[in-house]
């Protein structure tokens, strides 16, 4: 059984897609799973033991480029028995169609009739979680999903981890608190930098070091967090946002003794590494894309106006995050990792 997965376009979604890969391996232990996805996802896929090969999709996010998709599809002719599409877009169905893959499975989306021949109708009430919607595509329509659900689990090689530590001159002489203060979705997912700074201050005073993770866009937020600490504490906080590759970020996150993160791709990475994780939610809901791990505390206020799933607050106050003070996050950290903390608001 040779299966081609057309992968999603976001870090968190790709991590959660590993639940589908695990289900396919349960059904077909000897199957080969290849994933067609943008090159940025290769470090994730290389750390998933279920995946045989990551195939490059050399197209920008949202790019149609019909001729390129036809060429890529024809290059894959005769290689696969089934294609499973995780995006719901029309363009994602073109390459498997041009490849002539016998079974092309996916949820009904943007006018994909004819492109898919195993077209499913999604029952959102039956499958409220994103992972359930992924996993269901591994089974015949209407089949019960296996319990317990598989959880994403990324494989870390010691040599790769040590190389990442050396590249940034980092050591593990003290426990590491990883902070992930960014979110590509927008401000409505970002816990304020002053709250992150208070958490960083308290953990540094307790003998921890702090590493900040994120994209290039998150580097200024990391600097804002550092700037709020007094000299002597500030030096114990390393801003890695925008400095690491995704591969290095994954390997370095695996060193963390605890993680505090917004609802973001790195939150799902930390969960897949089974790091003690405090996940901060504002405009979004853990009822759709929760972090999947055994050591997780979810912190949210649950205001009447949330979850709204808006990128910017329609009221302009962002109270679902701004009014969520550091104390509940510190309490959650203390439950996950025994460590006395100082008093905090």
C-alpha positions in Angstrom: 0.0 0.0 0.0 1.6 3.3 -1.2 -0.1 6.4 0.1 0.5 10.0 -0.8 -0.6 12.6 1.7 -1.2 16.2 0.5 -0.1 18.0 3.7 -1.5 21.2 5.3 0.2 24.6 5.1 0.7 25.4 8.8 3.1 24.1 11.4 0.4 23.1 14.0 -1.7 21.4 11.4 1.2 19.4 10.1 2.1 18.3 13.7 -1.6 17.2 14.2 -1.5 15.4 10.8 0.8 12.8 12.5 -2.4 11.3 14.0 -3.6 10.4 10.5 -0.2 8.8 9.7 -0.4 6.7 12.9 -3.9 5.5 12.0 -2.8 4.5 8.5 0.1 2.5 10.1 -2.5 0.8 12.3 -4.6 -0.2 9.4 -1.7 -1.0 7.0 1.4 -1.8 9.0 3.6 -2.2 5.9 2.3 0.8 4.0 4.6 3.5 2.7 3.5 7.1 3.5 5.0 10.0 1.5 3.9 13.6 2.3 3.7 16.3 -0.4 4.2 19.6 1.4 6.1 22.9 1.3 9.8 22.6 2.0 9.5 24.3 5.4 7.7 21.2 6.8 10.6 18.9 6.1 12.1 19.1 9.6 8.8 18.1 11.1 8.2 15.2 8.6 11.8 13.9 9.1 11.1 13.6 12.8 7.9 11.5 12.3 8.8 7.8 12.1 5.6 7.0 10.1 6.7 9.1 7.1 8.9 7.5 4.5 9.7 10.6 2.4 8.9 14.3 2.3 8.2 15.4 -1.2 8.7 19.1 -2.0 5.8 21.2 -3.1 7.6 24.1 -4.7 4.6 26.5 -4.8 3.9 29.5 -2.6 1.0 29.5 -0.2 -2.2 30.1 -2.3 -0.4 29.8 -5.7 -2.5 28.1 -8.3 0.1 27.5 -11.1 -1.9 24.9 -13.0 1.0 24.0 -15.4 3.4 23.3 -12.5 0.8 21.1 -10.7 0.2 19.2 -13.9 3.9 18.6 -14.3 4.3 17.5 -10.7 1.3 15.2 -11.0 2.6 13.5 -14.2 6.0 12.9 -12.4 4.1 10.9 -9.8 2.2 8.6 -12.1 2.2 5.0 -11.1 3.8 5.5 -7.7 0.7 5.5 -5.4 -2.4 3.5 -4.6 -4.2 6.2 -2.7 -3.9 10.0 -2.1 -5.4 11.6 1.0 -5.8 15.4 0.9 -5.8 17.3 4.1 -6.4 20.8 2.7 -10.0 21.4 1.4 -8.9 23.6 -1.5 -9.5 22.8 -5.2 -5.9 23.3 -6.1 -4.7 20.7 -3.5 -6.7 18.1 -5.5 -5.0 18.8 -8.8 -1.7 16.9 -8.4 -3.2 13.6 -7.3 -5.7 13.9 -10.2 -3.0 14.6 -12.8 -1.0 11.7 -11.2 -3.9 9.3 -11.9 -3.8 7.9 -8.4 -6.6 5.3 -8.2 -8.2 6.4 -4.9 -8.3 10.1 -4.1 -9.7 10.8 -0.6 -10.7 14.0 1.0 -13.5 16.1 2.5 -15.9 17.9 0.2 -14.4 21.4 -0.3 -14.0 23.9 -3.1 -15.8 22.3 -6.0 -13.7 19.1 -6.1 -16.2 16.9 -7.7 -14.5 14.7 -10.3 -11.0 15.5 -8.9 -11.7 13.3 -5.9 -13.4 9.9 -6.2 -13.6 9.1 -2.5 -15.3 12.4 -1.6 -16.5 12.6 2.1 -19.1 14.9 3.6 -17.9 16.2 6.9 -20.1 16.0 10.0 -18.7 18.7 12.3 -20.8 17.5 15.2 -19.4 14.0 14.9 -15.8 15.2 14.4 -15.4 18.4 16.4 -11.6 18.1 16.7 -9.3 18.8 13.8 -7.4 15.5 14.5 -10.7 13.6 14.2 -11.2 15.1 10.8 -7.7 14.0 9.8 -8.0 10.5 11.3 -11.3 9.8 9.8 -9.8 9.9 6.3 -7.7 6.8 7.2 -10.9 4.7 7.5 -14.0 3.9 5.4 -16.8 6.4 5.7 -18.8 6.0 9.0 -16.2 3.9 10.7 -15.6 4.4 14.4 -12.2 6.0 15.3 -9.9 4.0 17.4 -9.5 4.8 21.1 -7.4 6.1 22.6 -6.5 8.6 19.9 -2.8 8.6 18.9 -0.8 11.6 19.9 1.9 13.3 17.8 5.4 12.4 18.8 8.5 13.8 17.2 11.7 11.8 17.2 14.8 13.8 18.3 18.4 12.7 17.6 21.0 13.5 20.2 23.6 14.6 17.6 21.2 17.1 16.0 20.1 18.5 19.3 23.7 18.9 20.5 24.6 20.6 17.2 21.8 23.1 17.8 23.0 23.8 21.3 26.6 24.4 20.0 25.4 26.7 17.2 23.9 29.2 19.7 26.4 28.6 22.6 23.7 27.3 24.9 24.2 25.0 27.8 21.9 22.9 30.0 23.5 23.8 33.3 20.2 25.1 34.5 16.6 24.1 33.7 15.2 25.8 30.6 11.9 27.6 30.4 10.9 28.0 26.8 8.5 30.9 25.9 6.7 31.0 22.6 5.1 34.5 22.6 4.3 34.7 18.9 1.3 33.6 16.7 1.1 33.9 13.0 -2.7 34.1 13.3 -2.6 37.6 14.8 -2.7 39.7 17.9 -5.8 38.0 19.2 -3.7 34.9 20.0 -0.8 36.8 21.6 -0.6 37.0 25.4 1.0 40.4 26.2 4.7 40.7 26.4 4.6 42.2 29.9 2.9 39.0 31.2 5.5 36.8 29.6 8.2 39.1 31.1 6.8 38.5 34.6 6.9 34.8 34.1 10.4 35.0 32.8 11.5 37.1 35.8 10.1 34.7 38.4 11.6 31.7 36.8 15.0 33.3 36.4 14.9 34.3 40.1 14.1 30.6 40.8 17.3 29.5 39.1 16.0 28.8 35.5 17.2 30.2 32.2 14.7 31.4 29.6 14.8 30.8 25.8 12.4 32.7 23.5 11.2 31.0 20.4 9.4 32.2 17.3 9.7 33.5 13.7 11.6 36.5 12.5 8.4 38.5 13.0 8.4 37.5 16.7 11.9 38.8 17.4 10.8 42.3 18.4 8.3 40.7 20.9 11.2 38.7 22.4 13.2 41.9 22.7 10.3 43.6 24.4 10.2 40.8 26.9 13.9 41.0 27.6 13.8 44.8 28.0 11.3 44.5 30.8 13.8 42.6 33.0 16.4 44.4 35.1 20.1 44.0 34.3 21.4 40.8 35.9 18.2 39.0 35.0 18.0 40.1 31.4 21.2 38.2 30.6 19.5 34.9 31.5 17.0 35.3 28.7 18.1 34.3 25.2 16.0 35.6 22.3 16.1 32.9 19.6 13.1 34.1 17.7 14.0 34.5 14.1 17.5 33.2 14.7 16.9 29.4 14.4 15.8 27.2 11.6 12.6 25.2 12.3 14.8 22.1 12.7 16.9 23.9 15.4 13.8 25.2 17.1 12.4 21.7 17.4 15.6 20.3 18.8 16.1 23.1 21.2 12.5 22.9 22.4 13.1 19.3 23.3 15.6 20.5 25.9 13.0 22.6 27.8 12.0 21.7 31.3 8.7 23.6 30.7 7.1 25.6 28.0 4.6 28.5 28.0 3.1 29.2 24.6 0.2 31.0 22.9 -2.1 28.8 20.7 0.4 28.5 17.9 2.4 26.0 15.8 5.2 25.9 18.4 2.6 25.0 21.0 1.8 21.8 19.0 5.5 21.2 18.5 6.1 21.4 22.3 3.2 19.0 22.9 4.6 16.5 20.3 7.9 16.7 22.2 6.0 15.9 25.4 7.4 18.9 27.3 5.5 20.2 30.3 3.3 22.8 28.6 1.1 25.7 29.6 -1.0 26.7 26.7 -2.5 30.2 26.8 -5.8 30.7 24.9 -7.6 33.9 24.1 -9.7 34.3 20.9 -9.5 30.6 19.9 -10.7 27.4 21.6 -8.9 24.3 22.9 -12.1 22.4 21.9 -10.9 22.4 18.2 -7.1 22.2 18.2 -5.9 21.4 21.7 -2.3 20.5 22.4 -2.1 16.7 22.4 0.2 15.5 25.2 0.1 14.1 28.7 1.7 17.1 30.5 -0.5 20.0 29.5 -2.3 22.8 31.4 -4.7 25.0 29.4 -5.2 28.6 30.8 -7.9 30.8 29.5 -10.5 33.3 30.9 -13.5 32.1 28.9 -15.1 35.6 28.6 -18.5 35.8 27.0 -17.0 37.3 23.8 -14.5 34.4 23.4 -13.8 32.3 21.5 -14.4 34.6 18.6 -11.7 33.2 16.2 -11.1 36.8 15.0 -7.5 37.9 14.1 -8.1 41.3 15.7 -10.5 42.1 18.6 -13.7 43.5 17.3 -14.0 45.5 20.6 -10.4 46.6 20.5 -9.7 45.6 24.1 -8.2 42.1 23.8 -9.4 41.4 27.3 -9.4 37.7 26.8 -5.6 37.9 26.9 -4.8 41.2 28.6 -6.9 40.4 31.7 -5.3 36.9 31.9 -2.6 37.7 34.5 0.6 35.8 35.1 -0.6 34.2 38.4 -2.7 31.5 36.7 0.1 30.7 34.3 2.6 30.4 37.2 0.2 28.2 39.1 -0.1 25.9 36.1 3.7 25.8 35.8 4.0 24.9 39.5 1.5 22.0 39.0 3.5 20.7 36.1 7.0 21.2 37.5 7.5 21.3 41.2 9.4 24.6 41.8 8.6 27.3 44.5 7.7 30.6 43.0 7.4 34.1 44.4 4.2 35.9 44.9 2.7 37.4 41.7 -0.5 39.2 40.8 
